[in-house]
Amino acid sequence: MAEAAHAHDHPANDGAPSRAKVLLREPLVLNHRNYSWVTNKIAGVVENPQPKLWWYLFIPSFLLTLVMVGCFAYLVSTGVGVWGPNNPAAWGWDITNFVFWIGIGHAGTLISAILYLTRQKWRTAVNRSAEAMTLFAVMCAGLFPALHVGRVWMAWFLAPVPNSNAIWQNFKSPLLWDVFAVSTYFTVSIIFWYLGLVPDLATMRDRCKSGLRKVLYGIFALGWRGGNRQWRHYEVAYMLLAALSTPLVLSVHTVVSFDFATSIVPGWHTTIFPPYFVAGAIFGGFAMVLTLMIPARKIYGLQDLFTMKHIDNMAKIILLTGTIVGYAYLMELFVAWYSGSLYEFSAFMIRIFDGPYTPYYYAMFFCNVIAPQAFWFKKCRENLIVVMIVCMFVNCGMWYERFVIIVTTLARDFLPGAWDMYHPTWVEIWTFIGTIGFFTMNFVLFCRFLPVIAIGEIKAVLPESDPHYDPERTKRDNIVPAATYDGDLEHTGGRPEAAAAVSPATA
Amino acid sequence: MKRIWHHPEEPKTGKRYWRSLNQLAQTPASLEARIREFPEGVEAMKDEADAETSRRSFLKLMGASTALAGMAACRRPEIHIRPYAKSPEWVIPGKALFYATAMPRAVGASPMVVHTYEGRPTHLQGNKLHPDSNGGLDSQAQASILNLYDPNRAQIFTALGKKTGREDFLKFLDTKKAELGGKQGAGLAILTDESVTPTRSRLVGELLKKYPQAKAYSHEAFGQANVRTAYSAAFAPGAVPAYDFSKAERVFALDCDFLGLDRIGNKSVGQFMSMRKADSPEDGAKMNRLYVVEGRYTLTGGMADHRLRVRTSQTLKVAVKLAQIIAEKTDDAALKAAAGAVVLNGTDTTLRADYKQWLTLAAEDLVSKKGAAVVVTGSAHSPALHLLTIAINQALGALGTVVAVKQTGATPVGTLADLAKAAAGKEIDTLIFAGENDPLFEAPLDIVAGGLGEALKNVPNFVVHATRYRTATARAATWVVPATHYLEQWSDVRGSEGSYAIVQPMIAPLYAGVMSDIELLQALLSDKPTAGQPPPPAPVAGQPEEASAAMTAVRETFNALVQGASDDKWNNALRDGFVGGTAYTAVASTINAGAVNTGLAAERDVVPGNGFEVTFVPCSKIHDGRYINNGWLQEAPDAISKITWDNVALISVKTAKALNINLFNEDSGDVIAVEVNGRTRYYPVLVIPGHADDAVSLTVGYGQKDAGRVGKGTGFDAYALRSAATPYFATGAKVTKLTGKVDLVEKDGVEGRTEIPAVYPLGVTADHHSMFGRALVREGTVEDWKGNEEFVLAQGTDGNLHGNREEKNKENSFSFYKPVAGRDSKGMPVPHLNDPMHQWGMVIDLNKCTGCTSCLVACQSENNIPIVGKDQVIRGREMHWIRMDRYFATDLDSDGAQNNLMAEPREWEEDQMDEPEMLMQPVACQHCEAAPCETVCPVNATVHTPDGLNAMAYNRCIGTRYCSNNCPFKVRRFNYFDYNKRNPLVKNSFLGVEHNNLYSGPFGERQDTELSKLQKNPNVSVRMRGVIEKCTYCVQRIEGARIEARAQGRRNKRLATGLNDENLKIEDADIAIGKDVIKTACQEACPAEAISFGNIAEPSHDTVKNWKANSRSYEMLGYLSVRARTTYLARIKNPNPALLAVSKTEKEKVGQGSKTRPIITEAGAGAGNGH
């Protein structure tokens, strides 16, 4: 498949297939880019003036962030009643959004940690931005449970702080596990992300001529000089953090799913939730990575670094996890029937037949199970418009999934005498839109100020980094065509190629 | 810089002042002493530290602290507890004192015990000692306490709408009195409501004696006038019936909601339920059997063993048929004559065959229990129908056994129609109205339009004495006299069976100068001028109260009524709340057959099938409209329709379909136009199964103009369609569905509304009618029970569990949680019961519960539960700790319960929806031992107490609402807003967008006024926003009893042993709370005594224990093994086997398998008529 992709990207070279070519993997960086090109390219994104589109994204998302702040201020000052939940359905969009954002926040650490440990080198182009996305998504997610409580000012009761009442937390409560799981996940993710940034921050520092930038990058680069010892320590620390993050990737959404799975509400009370939620989170997370990176790649001209190969890989993961999710949906129905429990069964009957929220169920099913099936076809995986459309479906579908799980279940549980409908209010809707703005704003600021791709890591996957690298042989075998894309210098603003202060990994 | 202040020099000239000889002599010793006493420069102090307090630094500090004082706003306000320096006797803050009093009502007293805290009445409960009470109290009586604290109460005197004073009014009375004296009272008229107040009647009587030309009238929209008329005609003037349902084995209710709104006596529900005792299957044979014929579902219909759905206008026809059959069976000539006397409409004298069969079998059953069978008829029906009922009861031998005829001695007074006539004839100069109701609003429109309304304008002096300003009557008045609430006044009242009770004030009038009706009449009666007299002095704590004039008047009545009246007897009467032996005396129950037949012959039957029929019924919430400004009642859902804050037109499913009404509206209703008696009015529709077809029931009392802050803009006026000839039901109505909104600006007479939308939002608390095959409310017949003691457990999913009751409760449960596994080494049950003495539990007997919502209001009053307003009810945020679930059931449902898995969750089975049974189930916190809410609270805000309560720590709650989600019963309530603090009833506008005040947050109007605080129970936290709350089993009462038991136990032990405190050994048993000592508010209020609460830890200790052991007992959702402490007793029906056999054969005839039940619908009426 690798050859085919290669062939596709560079049809001009198809004429002369060679033996060596067949054996080689498709390069992760196209067009035979060298170290300095990589540095200039990525640092250039930060150093050059942003394209107009950046402002078109930043200003509305900033305004939406203000809307979000306003909505939360209204919520806290006035009461949870400004949202739509009621007595049977005490949670609505709040927890739906929480789980939605937490799910999105999954892909980042998965890409950085698990793919790192499994030596999936293609992660290097994606991991930085995916991790950033994770952090922003977790920030959005954290806002909801923190602010949806009735008395925000008492939310510190959730923290195990010794107090005069001698009341401790209830460690049986999945909500408390949630607090720990999410905060641990966020903390580890941010450290992991920052650690990975250090060498690149040093690069940025070194490329700065003067001014505030130099100082700030300097501070955050923590005195990185790129020495051998530093690299060795860095690699060990990075690996340890990757090992630490890996279980967290699985635990965080497992714990979130416990909010539902450990309850006794029919429709929630099911053991399938942890794997199903984790698969769903990876599914939704990858879709969001693609949603963000496909435009970013285009805007900043990163096609050589973030290649079709990456998109193809991620599309396949989406197909796999989407199918797992679909299996879970069907299995839920089977179990509901097989359980022999009237309540369980009717909870699902209400979901899929004539319940009040039935359309949401079908929307969810279409978006999450049917739409990703397009990725069975290579043509679809290669067509960026199709990929974007499917990813959008998945993004919506994952939101619907959480809505269906939370609201449908609560609105129709055990006693019909207590049933009632849940409808969101404008405050809820704008809060959610506001968090989308907050998320986008953070992401565009990230693109603006930090290297979107890990410079140091991507260099390590260049052919030059291979100790057995033989430029002559490469040229001879015409494995990788010479650079054909010359707009680079222009894009770096004619800046002289500051020597790649950072050497590739010594390993 | 420090400045030293020097002593001024001694003046050289002038006088010299000295204090001592030494000083005068200026001895050194004196100088030294002076300097020591007042050292120089002392004002500025000397050292560094003192320098800080120089004037300058003082000013600096002052300035700073003044500036910092502003920071105090950042702190919580401090609230001081001010203890009494000298406490009034008995007053202990936070400890209730209980006083007996009674509430005057049209049907007789509601005797009650009032809980007062530091002189504030907070909660009402029935007075069990009173012969006409079993301790229960209906929701309206309970909620009447809120009217006392109603901020919209009439507080000041007004004359022609302008503020005036008590003195001015009394001056007016004095001049009027002088005028009237000359004319022998000509032109004076007094209009009252029909509450039975002996002192008021006596004073009115004296007034009529003093002014022979004066006239008295009375009015009550839903009074007992028709019953009294019939009994007066049949027996003797002043005769009334008194029912004793504990003697009735067969009850036939002829459109009579005697278990609900058509109150006969305070005891009738309890007496009826005493005949439905079902402790064992053997009791089944002794159970009474209830037949109900009615047009809309009522609470009585819900309790029926057999119910016949008949339009209200056909009731007379059914009664005649029943009378004929009974006359035939009993061979009773008098009844035959009576039945024959009614002129039935020629065109349709026959009823449908299946009606006849139903009636025949029912009649046979009644006759078979002759002497213990009774027919009761709705009090709104015509006197003729009551006369026929008397004849039937005579034939059934009920007179003298079940129905006693009593003599009230009341003399008839004029009606509203008479008053209208007199006023139109300009015979009235001064009209004084005293009453709780609103005659001008309630009066049939032709009386108002055809005389009363206009005529009252001719009355120069129309004095309205009322607690409400804003009634239609008060608006028409020249003088409005603010009245005392019955909890503020001296008065008296008779029970429905006549027992005399004294109404004593629980609190000094909240507003200065307000008058009670007795004071008003006294002022009118008094020969001396009343103006200029000092107002009665306010009682001083600790001092014996000076007898007020009103009290003296009541005492006079008491002296006349009670034999050998003495201070002791008076005090006893005040303490007990009634005087024994004062019940009405029986009248010889010989019927004046001639009068009966004449009365019946005058009755004309209604032509059936002529368009729609409209029935006007009192509202279960606001009665005749008098409680419109009462938030508790407005928000207490109607027992059957579950509507709050509005009234609706009830129609059947079939009719709704014919009218093309949307059956599945949630939180809204299509609006229909009802045209009858030449007028058109608009009402939102609620489709209620079990309603007669082609008929509309309208609840009255709503749609009042300017009804106060609570009642404002609620509901639609149904009185507007009543005519004097058709006060209860009207036929020939036209009903159409609105397709677009109607602009009412052009149309007159629709109070308070200018626009009617085609779909009107409705605050309905339960949108679902079916149990969807989930055996939540379990029921069976006596036969089911006899054959199988465990039939209750066989229902629902639990039926799939193996084994008997014990085993089902043990290992074979589905649940994850393990039930009690046994006992640990200390002999304590596992899970641990830390308090081996007390473990609280509750049982609700569904066989007794009518669903009247009295428990719901009791709980609201006891536990400081706020109202949330219609807007929030629509959003599903009502706060009631007890929810009254109402389900309709058809045969399909019970089949579904057997084989539930494949029963589709469909709400409506088309053919059966109009013939359902109705089931009620109060659901409050079940206090699960393995409570799902407790495990999920992250902050431990809801935990278990040692005595088995699922407790809620409001201060700890942060409001994640997870507990509510995980509660299978959904009984937890969340304070989405500051319902106690912010007024949920007003609308604000922001940038032109109208929104509820709650949404204004910190800028919203507050309602936590001193007035509203007065009602609050000090032992229950008033919850703030953002916390969950729920039923606590009235934990404040439990703790009160525990404290009491401990103190009492110690004291008793000390007395018994003679030991002092140090040597006293207190054992558990010494301080155990006694048997049935604690009553929860809901239990106390239940008129049917359907709730039992008590200690389940002590074997055979409490009633609750026995109830739990009953074979009807089951746990709702028992398969979850949450081990709920509240359990239910299944409902047992006692159907007539003969009627059952008929329906069985009908089923086979219909041939649609066992799933269809024969549908009895009315023939003739319907298609083509009126729609």
HADDOCK unambig.tbl for C-alpha pairs under 7 A between the chains (distance, minus, plus):
assign (segid A and resid 77 and name CA) (segid B and resid 1001 and name CA) 6.15 0.50 0.50
assign (segid A and resid 77 and name CA) (segid B and resid 1002 and name CA) 6.61 0.50 0.50
assign (segid A and resid 78 and name CA) (segid B and resid 977 and name CA) 7.00 0.50 0.50
assign (segid A and resid 78 and name CA) (segid B and resid 999 and name CA) 6.58 0.50 0.50
assign (segid A and resid 78 and name CA) (segid B and resid 1000 and name CA) 6.92 0.50 0.50
assign (segid A and resid 78 and name CA) (segid B and resid 1001 and name CA) 3.93 0.50 0.50
assign (segid A and resid 78 and name CA) (segid B and resid 1002 and name CA) 6.38 0.50 0.50
assign (segid A and resid 79 and name CA) (segid B and resid 976 and name CA) 5.88 0.50 0.50
assign (segid A and resid 79 and name CA) (segid B and resid 977 and name CA) 5.12 0.50 0.50
assign (segid A and resid 79 and name CA) (segid B and resid 1025 and name CA) 6.75 0.50 0.50
assign (segid A and resid 79 and name CA) (segid B and resid 1026 and name CA) 6.81 0.50 0.50
assign (segid A and resid 80 and name CA) (segid B and resid 976 and name CA) 5.17 0.50 0.50
assign (segid A and resid 80 and name CA) (segid B and resid 977 and name CA) 6.78 0.50 0.50
assign (segid A and resid 81 and name CA) (segid B and resid 976 and name CA) 4.32 0.50 0.50
assign (segid A and resid 81 and name CA) (segid B and resid 977 and name CA) 5.58 0.50 0.50
assign (segid A and resid 82 and name CA) (segid B and resid 999 and name CA) 6.54 0.50 0.50
assign (segid A and resid 86 and name CA) (segid B and resid 875 and name CA) 6.38 0.50 0.50
assign (segid A and resid 86 and name CA) (segid B and resid 876 and name CA) 5.24 0.50 0.50
assign (segid A and resid 86 and name CA) (segid B and resid 877 and name CA) 5.27 0.50 0.50
assign (segid A and resid 87 and name CA) (segid B and resid 876 and name CA) 5.93 0.50 0.50
assign (segid A and resid 87 and name CA) (segid B and resid 877 and name CA) 5.60 0.50 0.50
assign (segid A and resid 87 and name CA) (segid B and resid 973 and name CA) 6.32 0.50 0.50
assign (segid A and resid 88 and name CA) (segid B and resid 965 and name CA) 6.81 0.50 0.50
assign (segid A and resid 88 and name CA) (segid B and resid 970 and name CA) 6.01 0.50 0.50
assign (segid A and resid 89 and name CA) (segid B and resid 965 and name CA) 6.88 0.50 0.50
assign (segid A and resid 90 and name CA) (segid B and resid 961 and name CA) 5.96 0.50 0.50
assign (segid A and resid 90 and name CA) (segid B and resid 964 and name CA) 6.72 0.50 0.50
assign (segid A and resid 90 and name CA) (segid B and resid 965 and name CA) 6.19 0.50 0.50
assign (segid A and resid 149 and name CA) (segid B and resid 958 and name CA) 6.10 0.50 0.50
assign (segid A and resid 149 and name CA) (segid B and resid 959 and name CA) 4.78 0.50 0.50
assign (segid A and resid 149 and name CA) (segid B and resid 960 and name CA) 4.70 0.50 0.50
assign (segid A and resid 150 and name CA) (segid B and resid 958 and name CA) 5.70 0.50 0.50
assign (segid A and resid 150 and name CA) (segid B and resid 959 and name CA) 4.15 0.50 0.50
assign (segid A and resid 150 and name CA) (segid B and resid 960 and name CA) 6.55 0.50 0.50
assign (segid A and resid 150 and name CA) (segid B and resid 1025 and name CA) 6.83 0.50 0.50
assign (segid A and resid 150 and name CA) (segid B and resid 1026 and name CA) 3.42 0.50 0.50
assign (segid A and resid 150 and name CA) (segid B and resid 1027 and name CA) 6.10 0.50 0.50
assign (segid A and resid 151 and name CA) (segid B and resid 958 and name CA) 4.95 0.50 0.50
assign (segid A and resid 151 and name CA) (segid B and resid 959 and name CA) 6.09 0.50 0.50
assign (segid A and resid 151 and name CA) (segid B and resid 1026 and name CA) 5.16 0.50 0.50
assign (segid A and resid 154 and name CA) (segid B and resid 958 and name CA) 5.86 0.50 0.50
assign (segid A and resid 155 and name CA) (segid B and resid 958 and name CA) 6.15 0.50 0.50
assign (segid A and resid 157 and name CA) (segid B and resid 939 and name CA) 6.24 0.50 0.50
assign (segid A and resid 158 and name CA) (segid B and resid 938 and name CA) 6.74 0.50 0.50
assign (segid A and resid 158 and name CA) (segid B and resid 939 and name CA) 5.99 0.50 0.50
assign (segid A and resid 169 and name CA) (segid B and resid 938 and name CA) 6.03 0.50 0.50
assign (segid A and resid 169 and name CA) (segid B and resid 939 and name CA) 4.71 0.50 0.50
assign (segid A and resid 169 and name CA) (segid B and resid 940 and name CA) 5.97 0.50 0.50
assign (segid A and resid 170 and name CA) (segid B and resid 937 and name CA) 6.66 0.50 0.50
assign (segid A and resid 170 and name CA) (segid B and resid 938 and name CA) 4.99 0.50 0.50
assign (segid A and resid 170 and name CA) (segid B and resid 939 and name CA) 5.44 0.50 0.50
assign (segid A and resid 170 and name CA) (segid B and resid 940 and name CA) 5.16 0.50 0.50
assign (segid A and resid 172 and name CA) (segid B and resid 935 and name CA) 5.67 0.50 0.50
assign (segid A and resid 172 and name CA) (segid B and resid 936 and name CA) 6.63 0.50 0.50
assign (segid A and resid 173 and name CA) (segid B and resid 935 and name CA) 5.60 0.50 0.50
assign (segid A and resid 173 and name CA) (segid B and resid 936 and name CA) 4.16 0.50 0.50
assign (segid A and resid 173 and name CA) (segid B and resid 937 and name CA) 5.72 0.50 0.50
assign (segid A and resid 173 and name CA) (segid B and resid 938 and name CA) 5.02 0.50 0.50
assign (segid A and resid 174 and name CA) (segid B and resid 936 and name CA) 6.37 0.50 0.50
assign (segid A and resid 175 and name CA) (segid B and resid 936 and name CA) 6.95 0.50 0.50
assign (segid A and resid 175 and name CA) (segid B and resid 938 and name CA) 5.65 0.50 0.50
assign (segid A and resid 176 and name CA) (segid B and resid 938 and name CA) 5.04 0.50 0.50
assign (segid A and resid 263 and name CA) (segid B and resid 966 and name CA) 5.86 0.50 0.50
assign (segid A and resid 264 and name CA) (segid B and resid 966 and name CA) 6.21 0.50 0.50
assign (segid A and resid 265 and name CA) (segid B and resid 966 and name CA) 6.05 0.50 0.50
assign (segid A and resid 265 and name CA) (segid B and resid 968 and name CA) 6.80 0.50 0.50
assign (segid A and resid 342 and name CA) (segid B and resid 797 and name CA) 6.91 0.50 0.50
assign (segid A and resid 342 and name CA) (segid B and resid 900 and name CA) 6.62 0.50 0.50
assign (segid A and resid 342 and name CA) (segid B and resid 901 and name CA) 5.43 0.50 0.50
assign (segid A and resid 346 and name CA) (segid B and resid 905 and name CA) 6.86 0.50 0.50
assign (segid A and resid 410 and name CA) (segid B and resid 965 and name CA) 6.70 0.50 0.50
assign (segid A and resid 414 and name CA) (segid B and resid 968 and name CA) 5.94 0.50 0.50
assign (segid A and resid 414 and name CA) (segid B and resid 969 and name CA) 6.89 0.50 0.50
assign (segid A and resid 415 and name CA) (segid B and resid 969 and name CA) 6.44 0.50 0.50
assign (segid A and resid 416 and name CA) (segid B and resid 768 and name CA) 6.14 0.50 0.50
assign (segid A and resid 416 and name CA) (segid B and resid 771 and name CA) 6.05 0.50 0.50
assign (segid A and resid 417 and name CA) (segid B and resid 766 and name CA) 5.79 0.50 0.50
assign (segid A and resid 417 and name CA) (segid B and resid 768 and name CA) 6.32 0.50 0.50
assign (segid A and resid 417 and name CA) (segid B and resid 885 and name CA) 5.01 0.50 0.50
assign (segid A and resid 417 and name CA) (segid B and resid 886 and name CA) 6.79 0.50 0.50
assign (segid A and resid 418 and name CA) (segid B and resid 766 and name CA) 6.74 0.50 0.50
assign (segid A and resid 418 and name CA) (segid B and resid 970 and name CA) 6.47 0.50 0.50
assign (segid A and resid 420 and name CA) (segid B and resid 876 and name CA) 6.35 0.50 0.50
